[in-house]
Amino acid sequence: MQIPRLHPDTIEEVKLRADIVDVVSEYVVLRKRGKDFVGLCPFHDEKSPSFTVSQTKQMYYCFGCQAAGNAIKFVMELGKRSFPDVVLDLARRYQVPVQTLEPEQRQELQRQLSLREQLYEVLASSAQFYQHALRQSQGQKAIQYLQSNRKLKEETIHQFGLGYAPAGWETLHRYLVEDKHYPAQILEKAGLIKPRKEGGGYYDVFRDRLMIPIRDVQGRVIAFGGRTLTDEQPKYLNSPETELFSKGKTLFALDQAKAGISQVDQAVVVEGYFDAIALHAAGINNAVASLGTALSLEQVRLILRYTESKQLVLNFDADKAGTNATERAIGEIAELAYKGEVQLKILNLPDGKDADEYLYSHTPEDYGELLKNAPLWIDWQIQQIIQDRDLKQATDFQQVTQQLVKLLKNIANSDTRNYYVSYCAEILSLGDTRLLPLRVENLLTQIAPAATTYSKPVSAKKAWGDSKSHSPLPTERSLLEHAEALLLRIYLHCPEQRQAIIDELEERDLQFSLSHHRFLWQQILDTPVEQVDLISTLENIYLELSEDLRLVSHLFHLNEKWKKEILRTLQVVQAAIACMDLVMLEKRSRHFLELWQNTDPEAEPERYQSYCQAFYAVKIKLQKIDRQRLFSITELL
């Protein structure tokens, strides 16, 4: 419509009444920071919030793109709307009387504005009509349903303005058009009546239904929800979209709940009208209900205007339908939750009950305790993924891992993602803490394979130093004793294998762990290669250095058993080297695990990641060696 020039008094009054935080919060999720509010700028793409709103100055400013202004300019810039159109819209919203510069234009403007006011008026009259009908004889089954089935007290029925639509086809139409003289076209635009397809005239949209008024934030009736009292379908019928009502921009009972949401700094969203009503009746007055649609960004931002911590709890049924409804209800807000801009929690009540049913047999305190312990949405998703899965089965393990990786990839906040990587790794480790770093690295690799680098395992000499400080476990020592002794025996008695043994040890960066074997090996390496009688030379060295020859003397001789065994030198060397490598890597894995567990990821993130990667690299080598082992060393001994 053509808007005449508005009077400066009207513009100034709009500026005074239209709170900048209230206006901006409809479009931007704001967080309190000191005296001001911050959020992601709607005028340019950004990942870190640089958009600041000052409630004291009634101004906004973006440090990123330098956008700035008051509430009127914000709506103009965001919606690409004209100045008078925005002022007029805000005047309607904040109930500012509109004046024009030219007095003769005022009447025309008021006529143009009167449609919305007429809609508000006719809907208010309809609500009064339905409330009156509830108290008449024809409304007895409705009042009985409320009191007996829903166990609502009189004050709750009055608080929510519940009513009854009589069964007649034209009861409301006759009352409002014939008795109250409202134009039928206004009733139709309000979604109360529909034109007949044949014969002319109108019929009531709501007939023989329990009526639930739907109000805007200011408490004005804008639509209705009607529940059948028979087997008629649908069970619930909402008003159609109108000038005043949009399901995707409205939340039932927000007018009743906004003060409670601000007080407890949390909003609870339930699925049905009576769930919200029952919670309010129980004194839990921070509850609203969705209107059967996925939560839109407009609805969420509407709620979050009243909670500083941006905490939102979805309480839908815990059965399969409820779970699907929860996933569907999340809708567009998933991105906000992944970014950490909304603290989205999921509350599934025991035994698949909804809030209304739960309160029949439990106290408000019980419900409050469940609210307090409700898991964050990501935790809830993880539980849905692992539910009824046996992670000891390869197929289930693989499928669960894939789903967890998909979830983790969506988490934008790095701190949050790191936390859940560790959490998911614990689940996949099945209580075995030794596997934890391996699971962490595996998840990190799948989340961002291009960005993940693997540390080469450090030298055994550097990692372990003197073997006395890292003694192998008893079972490992026995295995290591046999493997090292076997390798030394082959080296001493099979000259053709000597270079191969040296090459294998260097390639795998291995050293002899037991001190007496390490001493013998060092003397071997120090002995000139041209020395023909190696064993005799070594015996002389022991005697000269007064070393205890008894610990290794058995290696210098072959009995019949060992004469047969060294005929299989290739396989025996491979087995012995593999066992030495296996034991050494097990020690390294324990060492890196201990370092990883004792490192604070917040204080030393690089070192934390390095230990984790080193542990993973060791585990990969262990798996490879285990596959390569041709037979057990114990079979040779």
C-alpha positions as CSV (number, residue, x, y, z in Angstrom):
1,M,0.0,0.0,0.0
2,Q,1.1,3.6,-0.5
3,I,2.2,4.9,2.8
4,P,1.9,8.7,3.4
5,R,4.6,10.6,5.2
6,L,4.6,9.7,8.9
7,H,4.7,12.3,11.7
8,P,8.1,12.7,13.5
9,D,6.3,12.0,16.8
10,T,5.3,8.6,15.5
11,I,8.9,7.8,14.4
12,E,10.4,8.9,17.7
13,E,7.8,6.9,19.6
14,V,8.7,3.8,17.6
15,K,12.4,4.3,18.3
16,L,11.6,4.5,22.0
17,R,9.4,1.4,22.2
18,A,11.2,-0.9,19.7
19,D,14.0,-2.3,21.9
20,I,17.1,-3.0,19.7
21,V,17.8,-6.4,21.4
22,D,14.2,-7.4,21.0
23,V,14.2,-6.6,17.3
24,V,17.6,-8.0,16.4
25,S,17.0,-11.2,18.4
26,E,14.3,-12.2,15.9
27,Y,17.0,-12.6,13.2
28,V,20.3,-13.1,15.2
29,V,21.1,-15.5,18.1
30,L,22.6,-13.1,20.6
31,R,24.7,-13.9,23.6
32,K,25.2,-11.6,26.6
33,R,28.8,-10.3,26.9
34,G,29.3,-7.8,29.6
35,K,26.8,-4.9,29.1
36,D,26.3,-5.7,25.4
37,F,25.1,-8.7,23.3
38,V,27.1,-10.4,20.5
39,G,26.3,-12.7,17.6
40,L,27.1,-13.6,14.1
41,C,26.6,-10.7,11.7
42,P,23.6,-11.2,9.4
43,F,25.1,-8.8,6.8
44,H,28.2,-10.9,6.0
45,D,29.5,-14.4,6.4
46,E,31.6,-15.0,9.5
47,K,32.5,-17.8,11.8
48,S,33.4,-15.8,14.9
49,P,30.9,-13.3,16.2
50,S,31.8,-9.7,15.6
51,F,28.3,-8.2,15.6
52,T,27.6,-6.2,18.8
53,V,24.3,-4.8,20.1
54,S,24.2,-2.2,22.8
55,Q,20.9,-2.1,24.7
56,T,22.0,1.1,26.5
57,K,22.8,3.0,23.3
58,Q,20.0,1.2,21.3
59,M,22.6,0.7,18.5
60,Y,24.2,-2.2,16.6
61,Y,27.7,-2.3,15.1
62,C,29.7,-5.0,13.3
63,F,33.5,-4.9,13.7
64,G,33.8,-7.1,10.6
65,C,31.8,-5.2,7.9
66,Q,31.1,-1.9,9.8
67,A,27.3,-2.2,9.5
68,A,25.7,0.1,12.1
69,G,22.4,1.7,13.0
70,N,19.3,1.5,15.2
71,A,16.4,-0.9,15.2
72,I,14.7,0.7,12.2
73,K,17.8,0.7,10.1
74,F,18.5,-2.9,11.0
75,V,15.1,-4.1,9.7
76,M,15.4,-1.9,6.6
77,E,18.8,-3.3,5.7
78,L,18.1,-6.9,6.5
79,G,14.7,-7.0,4.7
80,K,15.5,-4.4,2.0
81,R,12.4,-2.6,3.0
82,S,11.5,1.1,2.9
83,F,11.7,3.4,5.9
84,P,7.9,4.1,6.2
85,D,7.1,0.4,5.8
86,V,9.4,-0.6,8.6
87,V,8.3,2.2,10.9
88,L,4.7,1.2,10.3
89,D,5.4,-2.5,11.0
90,L,7.2,-1.7,14.2
91,A,4.4,0.7,15.2
92,R,1.9,-2.1,14.8
93,R,4.0,-4.5,16.8
94,Y,4.6,-2.1,19.7
95,Q,1.1,-0.6,19.5
96,V,2.3,2.9,18.7
97,P,-0.5,5.3,17.5
98,V,0.2,6.3,13.9
99,Q,0.1,9.9,12.8
100,T,0.7,11.4,9.4
101,L,2.1,14.8,8.4
102,E,-1.1,15.5,6.4
103,P,-4.2,15.1,8.7
104,E,-6.4,14.3,5.7
105,Q,-4.3,11.2,4.9
106,R,-4.6,9.8,8.4
107,Q,-8.1,8.4,7.8
108,E,-7.0,6.6,4.7
109,L,-4.0,5.1,6.4
110,Q,-6.2,3.9,9.4
111,R,-8.5,2.2,6.9
112,Q,-5.5,0.4,5.4
113,L,-4.3,-0.6,8.9
114,S,-7.7,-1.6,10.2
115,L,-7.6,-5.1,8.6
116,R,-5.2,-6.5,11.2
117,E,-7.0,-4.8,14.0
118,Q,-10.3,-6.2,12.8
119,L,-8.7,-9.7,12.7
120,Y,-7.5,-9.3,16.3
121,E,-10.9,-8.2,17.3
122,V,-12.9,-11.0,15.6
123,L,-10.5,-13.6,17.0
124,A,-10.9,-12.2,20.5
125,S,-14.7,-12.4,20.2
126,S,-14.4,-15.9,18.9
127,A,-12.3,-16.9,21.9
128,Q,-15.0,-15.4,24.2
129,F,-17.7,-17.3,22.3
130,Y,-15.9,-20.6,22.7
131,Q,-15.2,-20.1,26.4
132,H,-18.9,-19.3,26.9
133,A,-20.0,-22.4,25.0
134,L,-17.8,-24.5,27.2
135,R,-20.0,-23.6,30.2
136,Q,-23.3,-24.5,28.5
137,S,-25.0,-27.9,28.5
138,Q,-23.6,-28.7,25.0
139,G,-20.1,-28.1,26.3
140,Q,-20.4,-30.6,29.2
141,K,-18.5,-33.4,27.5
142,A,-15.7,-30.9,26.8
143,I,-15.4,-29.7,30.3
144,Q,-15.6,-33.3,31.6
145,Y,-12.8,-34.2,29.3
146,L,-10.6,-31.4,30.6
147,Q,-11.3,-32.2,34.2
148,S,-11.4,-36.0,34.2
149,N,-9.1,-37.0,31.3
150,R,-6.6,-34.1,31.5
151,K,-7.1,-33.5,35.3
152,L,-7.0,-29.7,34.8
153,K,-8.1,-27.4,37.5
154,E,-10.5,-24.5,36.9
155,E,-7.7,-21.9,37.1
156,T,-5.7,-23.6,34.4
157,I,-8.7,-23.8,32.1
158,H,-9.3,-20.1,32.6
159,Q,-5.6,-19.3,32.3
160,F,-5.4,-20.8,28.8
161,G,-8.8,-19.6,27.7
162,L,-10.0,-23.1,26.8
163,G,-13.4,-23.4,25.2
164,Y,-15.7,-25.4,23.0
165,A,-16.9,-25.1,19.4
166,P,-20.6,-26.3,19.2
167,A,-21.4,-29.0,16.7
168,G,-23.6,-26.9,14.4
169,W,-22.3,-26.0,10.9
170,E,-23.0,-22.2,11.3
171,T,-23.1,-21.5,15.0
172,L,-20.1,-19.2,15.1
173,H,-21.0,-17.7,11.8
174,R,-24.4,-16.7,12.9
175,Y,-23.2,-15.3,16.2
176,L,-20.4,-13.1,14.7
177,V,-22.0,-12.1,11.4
178,E,-25.7,-11.9,12.4
179,D,-25.5,-10.9,16.0
180,K,-22.2,-9.0,16.2
181,H,-22.3,-7.7,12.6
182,Y,-18.7,-8.6,11.6
183,P,-18.2,-8.9,7.9
184,A,-18.1,-12.5,6.7
185,Q,-14.9,-11.7,4.7
186,I,-13.1,-10.8,8.0
187,L,-14.1,-14.1,9.5
188,E,-12.9,-15.9,6.5
189,K,-9.6,-14.0,6.5
190,A,-9.2,-15.0,10.2
191,G,-9.6,-18.7,9.3
192,L,-12.8,-19.1,11.2
193,I,-15.2,-19.9,8.4
194,K,-15.0,-21.3,4.8
195,P,-17.2,-20.6,1.8
196,R,-19.5,-23.5,0.7
197,K,-18.6,-25.0,-2.6
198,E,-22.2,-25.2,-3.6
199,G,-25.2,-23.1,-2.8
200,G,-23.4,-20.0,-1.4
201,G,-22.9,-19.1,2.2
202,Y,-20.3,-20.2,4.8
203,Y,-19.7,-23.0,7.3
204,D,-17.7,-23.0,10.6
205,V,-14.1,-24.4,10.4
206,F,-14.3,-25.7,14.0
207,R,-17.3,-27.9,15.0
208,D,-17.7,-30.1,18.1
209,R,-14.1,-29.6,19.2
210,L,-12.3,-28.5,22.3
211,M,-10.9,-25.1,21.5
212,I,-7.4,-24.0,22.4
213,P,-6.5,-20.3,21.7
214,I,-3.1,-19.7,20.1
215,R,-1.7,-16.3,21.1
216,D,1.2,-14.2,20.0
217,V,3.9,-13.0,22.3
218,Q,1.8,-10.1,23.4
219,G,-1.1,-12.4,24.4
220,R,-3.4,-11.6,21.5
221,V,-5.4,-14.5,20.0
222,I,-4.2,-15.1,16.5
223,A,-5.5,-18.6,15.8
224,F,-7.0,-21.8,17.3
225,G,-6.2,-25.4,17.8
226,G,-9.2,-27.7,17.9
227,R,-9.2,-31.2,19.5
228,T,-11.9,-33.6,18.5
229,L,-14.1,-35.2,21.2
230,T,-15.1,-38.0,18.9
231,D,-13.3,-40.4,16.5
232,E,-13.2,-37.6,13.8
233,Q,-10.0,-37.1,12.0
234,P,-7.7,-35.2,12.3
235,K,-7.5,-35.4,16.0
236,Y,-6.1,-31.9,16.1
237,L,-7.1,-29.2,13.6
238,N,-5.2,-25.8,13.5
239,S,-6.3,-22.6,11.9
240,P,-5.0,-22.0,8.4
241,E,-2.3,-19.5,7.7
242,T,-3.6,-16.0,7.9
243,E,-2.4,-12.4,8.0
244,L,-1.7,-12.9,11.7
245,F,-0.9,-16.6,12.0
246,S,2.0,-18.6,10.7
247,K,2.8,-22.0,12.2
248,G,6.4,-21.7,11.4
249,K,6.7,-18.4,13.3
250,T,4.5,-19.2,16.3
251,L,4.9,-21.2,19.5
252,F,2.0,-22.1,21.7
253,A,2.1,-20.7,25.3
254,L,5.1,-18.4,24.6
255,D,3.1,-15.5,26.0
256,Q,2.7,-17.5,29.2
257,A,6.2,-18.9,29.3
258,K,8.5,-16.0,28.3
259,A,8.8,-14.7,31.9
260,G,9.6,-18.3,33.2
261,I,12.1,-18.8,30.4
262,S,14.0,-15.7,31.4
263,Q,13.8,-16.6,35.1
264,V,15.2,-20.1,34.8
265,D,17.3,-19.3,31.7
266,Q,16.0,-22.3,29.8
267,A,13.1,-23.1,27.4
268,V,11.3,-26.4,27.2
269,V,9.7,-27.3,23.9
270,V,7.0,-30.1,24.0
271,E,5.1,-31.6,21.2
272,G,1.4,-31.1,22.2
273,Y,-0.8,-28.3,23.5
274,F,-1.8,-30.3,26.6
275,D,1.9,-31.2,27.4
276,A,2.6,-27.5,27.7
277,I,-0.6,-26.8,29.6
278,A,0.1,-29.6,32.0
279,L,3.6,-28.4,32.7
280,H,2.4,-24.8,33.4
281,A,-0.4,-26.3,35.7
282,A,2.4,-28.1,37.6
283,G,4.3,-24.8,38.1
284,I,6.9,-25.5,35.3
285,N,6.2,-22.3,33.5
286,N,9.0,-22.2,31.0
287,A,7.3,-24.6,28.5
288,V,6.1,-24.0,25.0
289,A,4.7,-26.3,22.4
290,S,5.5,-26.6,18.7
291,L,2.6,-26.7,16.3
292,G,3.3,-30.0,14.6
293,T,6.1,-28.7,12.4
294,A,9.9,-28.8,12.5
295,L,11.3,-26.0,14.6
296,S,12.2,-23.1,12.3
297,L,14.9,-20.6,12.9
298,E,12.2,-18.0,13.5
299,Q,10.7,-20.1,16.2
300,V,14.0,-20.8,17.9
301,R,15.1,-17.2,17.7
302,L,11.8,-16.2,19.2
303,I,12.5,-18.5,22.2
304,L,16.1,-17.6,22.6
305,R,15.3,-14.0,23.0
306,Y,14.4,-14.9,26.6
307,T,17.2,-17.2,27.6
308,E,20.7,-15.7,28.0
309,S,22.5,-19.1,28.0
310,K,20.5,-20.1,24.8
311,Q,19.5,-23.4,26.5
312,L,16.7,-25.3,24.7
313,V,15.3,-28.6,25.8
314,L,13.2,-30.7,23.4
315,N,10.8,-33.0,25.4
316,F,9.1,-35.3,22.9
317,D,7.8,-38.8,23.3
318,A,10.5,-41.5,23.9
319,D,8.8,-44.1,21.6
320,K,9.8,-44.5,17.9
321,A,7.3,-41.9,16.8
322,G,8.6,-39.5,19.4
323,T,12.2,-40.1,18.4
324,N,11.3,-39.4,14.8
325,A,9.4,-36.3,15.9
326,T,12.4,-35.2,17.8
327,E,14.7,-35.6,14.8
328,R,12.1,-33.9,12.6
329,A,11.5,-31.1,15.1
330,I,15.2,-30.2,15.2
331,G,14.9,-29.1,11.6
332,E,16.8,-26.0,10.8
333,I,18.3,-25.5,14.2
334,A,20.8,-28.4,13.8
335,E,23.4,-26.1,12.4
336,L,23.1,-23.7,15.3
337,A,23.5,-26.7,17.7
338,Y,26.6,-28.0,15.8
339,K,28.1,-24.5,16.0
340,G,27.4,-24.3,19.7
341,E,25.1,-21.3,19.4
342,V,22.3,-23.2,21.0
343,Q,22.6,-25.5,24.0
344,L,20.1,-28.0,22.6
345,K,19.1,-30.8,25.0
346,I,16.8,-33.8,24.5
347,L,14.6,-35.1,27.3
348,N,12.9,-38.5,26.7
349,L,10.7,-39.4,29.6
350,P,10.6,-42.9,31.1
351,D,8.3,-45.6,29.6
352,G,7.7,-43.5,26.5
353,K,5.4,-41.1,28.2
354,D,4.7,-37.5,27.2
355,A,4.9,-34.7,29.7
356,D,1.2,-34.8,30.4
357,E,1.1,-38.5,31.1
358,Y,4.3,-38.3,33.2
359,L,2.8,-35.7,35.6
360,Y,-0.2,-37.9,36.3
361,S,2.1,-40.2,38.4
362,H,5.1,-38.1,39.2
363,T,5.8,-34.8,40.9
364,P,7.0,-31.5,39.3
365,E,10.3,-32.1,41.2
366,D,10.7,-35.4,39.4
367,Y,10.3,-33.7,36.1
368,G,12.7,-31.0,37.1
369,E,15.3,-33.5,38.0
370,L,14.9,-35.1,34.6
371,L,15.3,-31.7,33.0
372,K,18.4,-31.1,34.9
373,N,20.0,-34.3,33.7
374,A,18.8,-34.1,30.1
375,P,21.6,-34.9,27.7
376,L,22.9,-32.5,25.1
377,W,21.6,-33.2,21.6
378,I,24.9,-34.7,20.4
379,D,25.0,-37.1,23.4
380,W,21.4,-38.1,22.6
381,Q,22.4,-38.7,19.0
382,I,25.3,-40.9,20.0
383,Q,23.0,-43.0,22.3
384,Q,20.6,-43.4,19.3
385,I,23.5,-44.6,17.2
386,I,24.8,-47.2,19.6
387,Q,21.4,-48.3,20.9
388,D,20.8,-52.1,20.3
389,R,24.2,-52.5,18.7
390,D,26.8,-55.1,19.7
391,L,30.1,-53.4,19.2
392,K,31.9,-56.8,19.6
393,Q,30.4,-57.7,16.3
394,A,32.4,-56.4,13.3
395,T,29.4,-55.3,11.3
396,D,27.8,-53.3,14.1
397,F,31.2,-51.8,15.0
398,Q,31.8,-50.7,11.5
399,Q,28.3,-49.2,11.1
400,V,28.4,-47.4,14.4
401,T,31.9,-46.0,13.7
402,Q,30.7,-44.7,10.3
403,Q,27.7,-43.0,11.9
404,L,29.8,-41.5,14.7
405,V,32.3,-40.1,12.1
406,K,29.4,-38.5,10.2
407,L,28.2,-36.9,13.4
408,L,31.6,-35.6,14.4
409,K,32.2,-34.1,11.0
410,N,29.3,-31.8,11.6
411,I,30.6,-30.3,14.8
412,A,32.0,-26.9,13.9
413,N,33.4,-25.9,17.3
414,S,36.9,-27.5,17.6
415,D,36.8,-27.8,21.4
416,T,33.4,-29.5,21.3
417,R,34.6,-31.8,18.5
418,N,37.7,-32.8,20.4
419,Y,35.6,-33.6,23.5
420,Y,33.3,-35.8,21.5
421,V,36.1,-37.5,19.6
422,S,37.4,-38.7,23.0
423,Y,33.9,-39.6,24.2
424,C,33.2,-41.7,21.1
425,A,36.7,-43.3,21.3
426,E,35.8,-44.4,24.9
427,I,32.6,-46.1,23.6
428,L,34.5,-47.8,20.8
429,S,37.2,-49.0,23.1
430,L,34.7,-51.1,25.1
431,G,36.4,-50.3,28.4
432,D,39.9,-51.2,27.2
433,T,41.9,-48.1,28.0
434,R,44.8,-49.4,26.0
435,L,42.8,-49.0,22.8
436,L,41.7,-45.4,23.6
437,P,44.4,-43.4,21.8
438,L,44.1,-45.8,18.8
439,R,40.4,-45.1,18.6
440,V,40.9,-41.4,19.0
441,E,43.4,-41.3,16.1
442,N,41.2,-43.5,14.0
443,L,38.3,-41.1,14.4
444,L,40.4,-38.1,13.8
445,T,41.8,-39.7,10.6
446,Q,38.3,-40.3,9.2
447,I,37.0,-36.9,10.2
448,A,39.7,-35.0,8.4
449,P,42.1,-37.4,6.7
450,A,43.8,-34.7,4.6
451,A,44.6,-32.7,7.7
452,T,45.9,-35.6,9.8
453,T,49.6,-36.3,9.9
454,Y,51.3,-39.3,11.5
455,S,54.4,-39.0,13.6
456,K,57.2,-41.5,12.8
457,P,57.9,-43.6,15.9
458,V,61.0,-42.3,17.7
459,S,64.1,-44.3,17.8
460,A,64.1,-47.2,20.3
461,K,67.3,-45.9,21.8
462,K,65.9,-42.4,22.4
463,A,62.5,-43.6,23.6
464,W,63.7,-46.2,26.0
465,G,67.3,-45.4,26.9
466,D,68.6,-47.9,29.4
467,S,66.5,-51.0,29.4
468,K,66.7,-51.2,33.2
469,S,64.3,-48.3,33.4
470,H,61.7,-50.0,31.2
471,S,61.9,-53.6,32.1
472,P,59.5,-55.9,30.1
473,L,56.7,-57.7,31.9
474,P,57.5,-61.3,33.1
475,T,55.7,-63.0,30.2
476,E,57.4,-60.6,27.7
477,R,60.8,-61.1,29.3
478,S,60.5,-64.9,28.8
479,L,59.6,-64.4,25.2
480,L,62.3,-61.8,24.7
481,E,64.9,-64.0,26.4
482,H,64.2,-66.9,23.9
483,A,63.9,-64.6,20.8
484,E,67.1,-62.7,21.5
485,A,69.0,-65.8,22.4
486,L,67.9,-67.6,19.3
487,L,68.9,-64.7,17.1
488,L,72.4,-64.5,18.7
489,R,72.8,-68.2,18.3
490,I,72.1,-68.1,14.6
491,Y,74.4,-65.1,14.2
492,L,77.3,-67.0,15.9
493,H,76.8,-70.3,14.1
494,C,75.5,-69.3,10.7
495,P,77.9,-66.7,9.1
496,E,75.8,-66.6,5.9
497,Q,72.9,-65.0,8.0
498,R,75.0,-62.3,9.8
499,Q,74.4,-59.5,7.4
500,A,70.8,-60.2,7.1
501,I,70.3,-60.1,10.8
502,I,72.2,-56.8,11.0
503,D,70.1,-55.3,8.2
504,E,66.8,-56.4,9.8
505,L,67.7,-55.0,13.2
506,E,68.7,-51.6,11.6
507,E,65.7,-51.5,9.4
508,R,63.3,-52.0,12.3
509,D,65.4,-49.8,14.6
510,L,65.7,-52.7,17.2
511,Q,68.2,-53.3,19.9
512,F,68.7,-56.1,22.3
513,S,66.8,-55.3,25.5
514,L,68.3,-57.7,28.0
515,S,71.6,-56.4,29.4
516,H,73.7,-59.6,28.9
517,H,72.4,-59.9,25.3
518,R,73.0,-56.2,24.7
519,F,76.6,-56.5,26.0
520,L,77.3,-59.6,23.8
521,W,75.9,-57.8,20.7
522,Q,78.0,-54.8,21.3
523,Q,81.2,-57.0,21.5
524,I,80.1,-58.7,18.2
525,L,79.7,-55.3,16.5
526,D,83.1,-54.2,17.8
527,T,84.9,-57.3,16.6
528,P,86.6,-56.9,13.1
529,V,84.5,-58.6,10.4
530,E,87.6,-60.5,9.2
531,Q,87.8,-62.3,12.5
532,V,87.4,-66.0,11.5
533,D,86.8,-67.6,14.9
534,L,84.2,-65.3,16.3
535,I,83.1,-67.5,19.2
536,S,86.7,-67.9,20.4
537,T,87.4,-64.2,20.1
538,L,84.3,-63.4,22.2
539,E,85.2,-65.8,24.9
540,N,88.6,-64.1,25.2
541,I,86.9,-60.7,25.5
542,Y,84.7,-61.9,28.3
543,L,87.7,-63.3,30.1
544,E,89.7,-60.1,29.6
545,L,86.9,-57.8,30.9
546,S,86.0,-60.2,33.7
547,E,82.4,-60.3,32.5
548,D,80.2,-63.1,33.6
549,L,80.4,-65.6,30.8
550,R,77.9,-68.0,32.3
551,L,74.9,-65.8,31.1
552,V,75.8,-66.3,27.4
553,S,78.1,-69.3,27.3
554,H,75.2,-71.6,26.3
555,L,74.9,-69.6,23.0
556,F,78.4,-70.6,22.0
557,H,77.5,-74.3,21.8
558,L,75.0,-76.3,19.8
559,N,73.2,-79.4,21.0
560,E,71.4,-81.8,18.7
561,K,68.1,-79.8,19.0
562,W,69.6,-76.5,18.0
563,K,71.6,-78.1,15.2
564,K,68.2,-79.1,13.7
565,E,66.6,-75.8,14.4
566,I,69.2,-73.6,12.7
567,L,68.6,-75.6,9.5
568,R,65.4,-73.4,9.3
569,T,67.4,-70.2,9.7
570,L,65.2,-68.0,7.4
571,Q,62.0,-68.8,9.2
572,V,63.6,-68.7,12.6
573,V,65.3,-65.3,12.0
574,Q,61.9,-63.9,10.9
575,A,60.2,-65.2,13.9
576,A,62.9,-64.1,16.4
577,I,63.0,-60.6,14.9
578,A,59.2,-60.4,14.9
579,C,59.1,-61.3,18.6
580,M,61.7,-58.8,19.5
581,D,59.9,-56.1,17.6
582,L,56.6,-57.1,19.1
583,V,57.9,-56.8,22.7
584,M,59.7,-53.6,22.0
585,L,56.6,-52.1,20.4
586,E,54.4,-53.2,23.3
587,K,56.7,-51.3,25.7
588,R,56.6,-48.3,23.4
589,S,52.8,-48.4,23.3
590,R,52.6,-48.5,27.1
591,H,55.0,-45.6,27.3
592,F,53.1,-43.4,24.8
593,L,49.8,-44.3,26.4
594,E,51.1,-43.2,29.8
595,L,52.4,-39.9,28.3
596,W,49.2,-39.4,26.4
597,Q,47.1,-39.9,29.5
598,N,49.2,-37.6,31.6
599,T,49.2,-34.7,29.1
600,D,46.6,-32.0,29.4
601,P,45.1,-31.5,25.9
602,E,44.1,-27.9,26.8
603,A,47.5,-26.8,28.1
604,E,49.7,-28.8,25.7
605,P,47.6,-29.6,22.6
606,E,50.5,-30.3,20.3
607,R,52.2,-32.6,22.7
608,Y,48.9,-34.3,23.4
609,Q,48.3,-34.9,19.7
610,S,51.9,-36.1,19.1
611,Y,51.7,-38.8,21.8
612,C,48.4,-39.9,20.5
613,Q,49.7,-40.1,16.9
614,A,52.9,-42.0,18.1
615,F,50.7,-44.5,20.0
616,Y,48.6,-45.0,16.9
617,A,51.7,-45.6,14.7
618,V,53.0,-48.2,17.2
619,K,49.7,-50.0,17.2
620,I,49.6,-50.1,13.4
621,K,53.0,-51.6,13.4
622,L,52.0,-54.2,16.0
623,Q,49.1,-55.3,13.9
624,K,51.3,-55.6,10.8
625,I,53.9,-57.6,12.7
626,D,51.3,-59.9,14.1
627,R,50.0,-60.6,10.6
628,Q,53.5,-61.3,9.3
629,R,54.5,-63.8,12.0
630,L,54.7,-67.2,10.3
631,F,54.6,-69.2,13.5
632,S,55.0,-68.7,17.2
633,I,58.5,-68.4,18.7
634,T,57.4,-70.8,21.4
635,E,56.9,-73.5,18.8
636,L,60.7,-73.3,18.2
637,L,61.7,-73.6,21.8
